[in-house]
Amino acid sequence: MTKKINATVFSFIGIGGSLALKSSGLITEPSFLSLMVLSVLIGLFISYSDKVHSVNLLKGELILKDIKETETSVKELAKAILEVTETSSHAIMTEGFDGEAKKMLSRN
């Protein structure tokens, strides 16, 4: 809970500082917008820092721990489904062959 409070306080301080700099004429519109966005992004990062797995600013990537765990779970589930499908298709082929053999034997 304190992380969210700290993040909110930091964001408000950043936004207030940006407004003060803009109203005093020390920064331009693009700089003002950049400072506002940066304040909010840093606030979000502080708030969710325990859930961040990795950050790559050059590529613009932010990977969360929950996403990484979900990706691993999905891959494991896909492998299990593939194994079940392969086993089922093998059993169907065997059953189909045995069923046809029984029909042929009963005709003779």
Stockholm file with secondary structure:
# STOCKHOLM 1.0

chainA/1-108         MTKKINATVFSFIGIGGSLALKSSGLITEPSFLSLMVLSVLIGLFISYSDKVHSVNLLKGELILKDIKETETSVKELAKAILEVTETSSHAIMTEGFDGEAKKMLSRN
#=GR chainA/1-108 SS CHHHHHHHHHHHHHHHHHHHHHHTTSSCHHHHHHHHHHHHHHHHHHHTGGGEEEEETTTTEEEEHHHHHHHHHHHHHHHHHHHHHHHHHHHHHHHHHHHHHHHHHHHC
#=GC SS_cons         CHHHHHHHHHHHHHHHHHHHHHHTTSSCHHHHHHHHHHHHHHHHHHHTGGGEEEEETTTTEEEEHHHHHHHHHHHHHHHHHHHHHHHHHHHHHHHHHHHHHHHHHHHC
//
